Amino acid sequence: DNRAFDHYNGWALHFYPVLYGLLSKTPMPVHEGRLRTFLGSYALTFGGDGQPLYQGRSMTYRFATLAAPLLGAVTGHTPLSPGATRRLASGSIRYFLDHDALSAGDLLTLGWFGPHEATLQPYSGSGSPYWAAKAFVGLLAPAGHPLWTATEEPVPAGVAAPAGPGFVVQNGDGVARLLNHGIRHDHDDVLYDRCAYSSHTGPTTAADVPDNHFWIVGASDARGPLTPGGAGRRGEFAWAASSREGVESVSVLRGTTEVRVHRVAAGSRVRQTGWALPRAEVAAEALSVTLTADGLRSRLSGLHGYDRAAVREAPEGTAFGRPALVPVLDGVTADGWAVSAVTLGPGDDFPDVRAEVTADRVTIIWPDGERLPLFGGLGALS
C-alpha cells in the first residue's frame, strides 16, 4: 500500500529479467514487452543533455539510470533509436564527470555533484555509487552494433501521463519534469513526496523549507498518505490529480507551464512553494517570484487564493548546490480554492495564465484564449 515509484523500475525491475533472458538465451516475451513499453515514457525523464531525473532513493547510483535504455538497445526491445540511446548514454556520463562526481582519487563519491549527505540512505556505503556500473551493460553490444555506428540523435522529447503511477512527465525544452500525484507514503520523504521533481533541480532537505509543496498552515504539512486520482491527456494538456486529508489537488501542464489547483476548506490559510534553485538571483512582485541561476529560471505566480509572494532560504540547499532559495506564496482562501502557475526552464517566456473561479469550478485561461474548466472533485479531467 506504500506506492514508492523510483529509478528501481529501470535499473532493477525491468533490467534483471531481460538481462537473465539475454545471458541464458531464454525468450522472456512478457518482460521484453514491458521493457519496451516502459522505455517509451522513461526516456522523457532525461534532460536534453542526458541529465537523469533526480527523484527517489539511491540517486548516488547516478548513471545506473542508463541500465534499462542500454539493455533495450542491446536486445532490441526498445522504441528508441540507437542514436538516441547513445546520446542519452554519452550525455549522462559526461554530465556527471563534468560536475565533479569523481573524487581526487578518481572514485565515484557518495552524492550527486560530489559528496552530498542528503542524497544518501542508511544502507549507502562506499561501494554504493558503483551500481553506476549497470550502465556498462551497453558493452554487451558487439562491434558494429548500431549502438556504436549510428549517428547520435537528440534525446527523445515529449509528454506522457501514465495513469498507473499518477505522473505527468515532460522534457520538451531540455529540462525533464515529473508532476507527482501518485506516490502514497505514510511518512514524509523529500525524495518521494514533493509535488514535482526535475532533471535540473533537487528537493530541499527535511530541515529546510520544502520546495514544490502545498499545505494548510497550522495543520500537518505532511503530503501523505495520498490517494491518487488518475492522470491523462486532453489535447495539449496533461494532468494528474490526487487527494489527501483536507486537500484535493490537480496539476495541469501545457507546454512548460504548470497550473496547480487545490481545494481546501474555505477560510484556510495555505502555503504553496515552487522550484528551488541554488545561488539564485531574485525578482519579486506582489504575487510572483522569479529565481534565476545558471541560465535556469524558476517562477511561481499566485492566480487565486494567495495574497503575497516571498522567498525563503534553504541553507542546506539541494544536491545541485547550497544554499538554495525557494519561492513561496501565502494566502487565506476565502472560497477554498488556491491556484498558482509554476514554471521551470531555460527561457524567460512566462505565459500570462489567468484563473476564473466560482463556487464549484476553476477555469484556466491561457493567453491564446484556450480555456480549461476544472471541477471540484477528482473526476475533473477524466
C-alpha positions in Angstrom: 0.0 0.0 0.0 3.1 2.2 0.1 3.4 3.4 -3.5 7.0 4.5 -3.9 7.9 4.7 -7.6 11.6 5.4 -8.4 14.5 4.5 -10.6 14.5 0.9 -9.4 11.8 0.4 -12.0 14.6 0.9 -14.6 17.8 -0.4 -13.1 16.3 -3.4 -11.3 12.7 -4.5 -12.1 12.8 -4.2 -15.9 16.5 -4.8 -16.0 17.1 -8.2 -14.4 14.5 -10.4 -16.1 15.6 -9.2 -19.6 19.3 -9.5 -18.7 18.7 -13.0 -17.5 16.9 -13.8 -20.8 19.8 -12.4 -22.8 22.6 -14.2 -20.9 20.7 -17.5 -20.7 19.4 -17.3 -24.2 15.9 -17.7 -22.8 13.0 -15.8 -24.5 11.2 -13.6 -22.0 8.4 -12.1 -24.1 6.3 -10.7 -21.3 9.3 -8.9 -19.7 10.7 -7.8 -23.0 7.4 -6.2 -24.0 7.2 -4.5 -20.6 10.7 -3.1 -21.1 9.8 -1.7 -24.5 6.6 0.0 -23.1 8.5 1.3 -20.1 11.2 3.0 -22.1 8.7 5.0 -24.2 7.9 7.2 -21.2 11.1 6.7 -19.2 13.1 8.4 -21.9 11.2 11.6 -21.2 12.6 11.7 -17.7 16.0 12.7 -19.1 17.0 16.3 -19.9 18.3 17.4 -23.2 21.9 16.6 -22.4 21.2 13.2 -20.7 20.6 14.6 -17.2 18.5 12.0 -15.3 15.5 12.9 -13.2 16.5 13.5 -9.5 13.8 11.6 -7.6 13.7 8.7 -5.3 16.2 6.8 -3.3 19.7 5.6 -4.3 20.4 8.6 -6.6 24.1 8.2 -5.8 23.9 5.4 -8.4 23.9 8.2 -10.9 24.2 6.9 -14.4 22.8 3.5 -13.5 19.7 5.3 -14.8 21.1 4.2 -18.2 20.8 0.5 -17.5 17.3 0.0 -18.9 17.8 2.1 -22.1 21.1 0.4 -22.9 19.7 -3.1 -22.3 16.8 -2.2 -24.5 19.3 -1.2 -27.3 21.4 -4.4 -26.8 18.4 -6.7 -27.0 16.3 -4.7 -29.5 13.4 -4.4 -27.1 13.2 -0.6 -27.2 11.2 2.1 -29.0 14.3 4.3 -29.0 16.6 4.6 -32.0 20.2 3.5 -31.4 21.4 7.1 -32.0 19.0 8.5 -29.4 20.0 5.8 -26.9 23.7 6.6 -27.4 23.0 10.3 -26.9 21.4 9.5 -23.6 24.4 7.5 -22.5 27.2 9.7 -23.7 25.4 12.8 -22.4 24.6 11.4 -19.0 28.0 10.1 -18.2 29.7 13.3 -19.4 27.2 15.3 -17.3 28.4 13.6 -14.1 32.1 13.7 -15.0 31.8 17.4 -15.7 30.1 18.1 -12.4 32.7 16.6 -10.0 31.2 13.2 -9.4 34.7 11.8 -9.0 36.9 12.3 -6.0 40.5 13.4 -6.2 41.4 9.7 -6.5 39.0 9.3 -9.5 36.4 7.3 -7.4 32.7 7.9 -7.6 31.7 9.8 -4.5 28.7 9.3 -2.2 26.4 12.0 -3.5 25.4 13.7 -6.8 27.6 16.6 -7.8 30.3 15.4 -5.4 29.6 14.3 -1.9 26.0 15.1 -0.7 24.7 13.7 2.6 21.0 14.2 1.8 21.3 12.0 -1.3 22.2 9.0 0.8 20.2 6.4 2.6 21.1 4.4 5.8 22.2 1.5 3.7 24.5 3.6 1.5 28.2 2.5 1.7 31.5 3.3 -0.1 30.7 0.9 -2.9 27.1 2.1 -3.4 28.0 4.6 -6.2 29.3 1.6 -8.3 25.8 0.5 -9.1 26.5 3.0 -11.8 28.4 0.1 -13.5 25.0 -1.2 -14.6 25.3 1.3 -17.4 28.1 -0.8 -18.8 25.5 -3.4 -19.9 25.8 -1.5 -23.2 29.2 -3.0 -23.7 27.4 -6.3 -24.5 26.6 -4.8 -27.8 29.2 -6.2 -30.3 31.4 -4.1 -32.5 29.4 -2.9 -35.5 26.2 -2.8 -33.5 24.0 0.3 -34.4 24.5 1.5 -30.8 28.1 2.2 -31.8 27.7 3.1 -35.5 24.5 5.2 -35.6 24.8 9.0 -35.6 23.8 10.4 -32.3 20.3 11.9 -32.3 18.6 14.3 -29.8 17.3 12.9 -26.6 13.7 11.9 -27.1 11.3 14.7 -26.1 7.6 14.8 -25.4 5.0 14.4 -22.7 3.3 11.4 -21.2 0.8 10.9 -18.4 0.9 7.3 -17.3 -2.3 6.7 -15.2 -0.8 3.8 -13.2 1.8 5.8 -11.3 -0.2 9.0 -11.4 2.5 11.1 -13.1 3.0 13.6 -15.8 6.5 13.6 -17.4 7.7 16.2 -19.9 11.0 17.3 -21.3 10.3 19.5 -24.3 12.8 22.3 -23.6 15.7 20.2 -22.4 14.5 20.1 -18.8 12.7 16.9 -17.7 9.9 17.4 -15.2 7.8 14.9 -13.3 4.5 16.1 -11.7 3.8 13.7 -8.9 0.2 12.7 -7.8 0.8 9.0 -7.4 3.2 8.3 -4.5 1.3 7.4 -1.4 3.6 7.5 1.7 2.7 7.0 5.3 5.6 9.3 6.3 7.3 12.3 4.8 10.3 11.6 2.4 11.6 14.5 0.4 12.7 12.1 -2.4 9.2 10.9 -2.9 6.5 13.3 -1.5 7.1 16.5 -3.3 4.6 17.8 -5.9 7.2 17.8 -8.7 10.8 16.8 -9.5 13.2 17.6 -12.4 16.4 16.8 -14.1 17.9 20.2 -13.2 16.7 20.7 -9.6 16.6 18.7 -6.4 14.4 18.8 -3.3 15.4 20.8 -0.3 16.3 18.8 2.8 13.8 17.9 5.6 15.5 20.5 7.8 14.6 23.3 5.4 11.5 24.8 3.9 10.0 22.3 1.4 10.1 23.1 -2.3 7.2 22.1 -4.6 4.8 21.6 -1.7 1.4 22.7 -0.7 -0.1 22.7 2.9 -2.6 24.2 5.2 -0.7 26.4 7.7 -1.4 25.3 11.2 -2.2 21.7 10.2 0.1 18.9 9.4 2.4 19.8 6.5 2.8 16.1 5.5 1.6 15.3 2.0 0.7 11.6 2.6 -1.0 9.3 2.9 -2.1 10.3 -0.7 -5.0 8.9 -2.8 -4.1 9.1 -6.5 -6.9 10.5 -8.7 -5.6 9.5 -12.1 -3.6 11.1 -14.9 -4.1 11.6 -18.6 -4.0 13.8 -21.6 -6.6 16.2 -23.1 -5.4 17.8 -26.3 -2.4 19.9 -25.5 -3.0 19.5 -21.8 -1.6 16.8 -19.5 -2.9 16.4 -16.0 -2.7 14.4 -12.8 -4.8 14.6 -9.6 -4.8 13.4 -6.0 -6.3 13.9 -2.6 -5.3 13.7 1.0 -6.9 14.6 4.2 -8.4 18.1 3.7 -6.9 18.8 0.3 -7.9 17.9 -3.3 -5.3 18.7 -5.9 -5.0 18.8 -9.7 -1.9 19.7 -11.7 -2.3 20.7 -15.4 0.6 21.1 -17.7 0.6 22.9 -21.1 3.9 23.4 -22.7 6.3 24.1 -19.8 3.8 25.9 -17.6 2.1 24.0 -14.8 -1.0 25.2 -13.1 -1.6 23.8 -9.6 -5.2 23.9 -8.3 -6.0 22.9 -4.7 -9.4 22.8 -2.9 -9.5 23.1 0.8 -11.9 24.3 3.5 -13.0 27.9 3.0 -11.0 30.3 5.2 -7.9 28.1 5.3 -4.5 29.7 5.5 -2.4 28.0 2.8 1.2 28.0 1.5 2.5 26.9 -1.9 6.2 26.6 -2.8 7.9 26.3 -6.2 11.2 25.0 -7.7 14.3 25.6 -5.5 17.4 27.0 -7.1 20.9 27.3 -5.5 22.7 30.6 -5.6 19.9 32.3 -7.4 19.1 35.9 -8.2 15.6 37.1 -7.2 13.0 39.2 -9.0 9.9 39.6 -6.8 6.5 41.2 -7.4 3.4 41.2 -5.2 2.1 37.8 -6.3 5.1 36.3 -8.1 8.7 35.4 -7.6 11.3 34.6 -10.3 14.6 32.9 -9.4 17.5 32.8 -12.0 20.6 30.7 -11.7 23.0 29.3 -14.3 20.6 30.0 -17.2 17.6 28.4 -15.5 14.5 30.2 -14.3 12.0 29.2 -11.6 8.8 31.2 -11.4 5.9 30.9 -9.0 2.8 33.1 -9.5 -0.4 33.3 -7.5 -3.6 33.3 -9.6 -6.2 32.9 -6.9 -6.4 32.4 -3.1 -2.9 33.9 -2.4 -2.2 37.5 -1.2 1.6 37.7 -1.1 4.8 36.2 -2.6 8.2 35.8 -0.9 11.5 34.0 -1.0 12.7 31.6 1.7 16.3 30.4 2.1 17.2 26.7 2.4 20.6 26.8 4.0 21.3 23.1 3.3 20.5 23.6 -0.3 19.9 20.7 -2.7 22.0 18.1 -4.5 22.8 20.8 -7.0 24.3 23.3 -4.6 23.9 25.3 -1.4 22.4 27.4 -0.2 19.1 27.4 -2.2 16.2 29.8 -2.5 12.6 28.7 -2.6 9.7 30.8 -4.0 6.7 30.9 -1.6 3.0 32.0 -1.9 0.8 32.6 1.1 -2.8 33.4 1.5 -6.2 32.8 3.1 -8.6 31.0 0.7 -11.9 32.7 1.3 -13.7 30.3 -1.1 -11.5 27.3 -0.6 -9.6 27.5 -3.9 -5.9 28.1 -4.3 -4.5 28.4 -7.8 -0.9 29.1 -8.9 1.2 28.9 -12.1 4.6 27.3 -11.9 7.4 27.4 -14.5 10.9 25.9 -14.6 13.1 26.2 -17.7 15.8 27.9 -19.6 13.6 30.6 -21.2 12.1 33.8 -19.9 8.7 33.4 -21.5 6.1 33.1 -18.7 2.6 32.9 -20.2 0.1 35.3 -18.6 -2.2 32.5 -17.3 -5.4 33.5 -15.5 -8.0 31.7 -13.4 -11.7 32.3 -13.3 -13.2 30.9 -10.1 -16.7 30.1 -9.0 -18.0 28.1 -6.1 -17.7 24.8 -7.9 -15.4 25.5 -10.8 -12.0 26.8 -11.8 -11.4 27.7 -15.4 -7.8 28.2 -16.5 -7.4 30.7 -19.3 -4.2 30.8 -21.5 -3.1 34.0 -23.4 -4.3 32.5 -26.7 -7.8 32.2 -25.3 -7.7 28.4 -24.7 -9.9 27.6 -21.7 -9.8 24.5 -19.5 -12.6 24.1 -16.9 -11.8 22.2 -13.7 -14.5 21.0 -11.4 -14.4 20.2 -7.7 -13.7 16.6 -7.1 -11.2 14.2 -8.5 -13.1 13.2 -11.6 -12.5 16.7 -13.0 -10.4 15.8 -16.1 -11.1 12.1 -16.5 
